[in-house]
Amino acid sequence: MANLTDSLNDLMSLEGALCAAVVDYNSGMMLASAGTGVDMELAAAGNTEVVRAKMKTIKALGLNENIDDILITLGKQYHIIRPCSRLAGIFVYYVLDNKRANLALARRKVTDVESAMTM
């Protein structure tokens, strides 16, 4: 089990990692962050809306599913949003340089970190 600081430091160890945060999507507040390159307070609030919208859509469709992760690809970056399976109302937000990062490894890393994270 890893605390938030250790979890974020683990994410930042991956090649191409720019920044990461742990966010409470009930309030939109960032609980912890690491790295630079993105206004993480603004990103936490904005991506809270992304998670809420997707959860609302899943419910409206009557799907009995949970979000594993949400991948947003930009011209120069990958953004991975992963709701925590064990910590209700929490998601991990991870930003990577797409020229240096390996997307498969990044998705695996955020899954491993999320599963071991504690508050």
LINMO-V138471 format. One line per field, one symbol per residue. burial: # if it has 9 or more other C-alpha atoms within 8 Angstrom, else .. A space follows every 50 residues. Layout:
# LINMO-V138471
burial = ???
This chain:
# LINMO-V138471
burial = .####.######.#.##########..###.###.....#..#######. ##..#..##.................########....##########.. ##...##.###.#####..
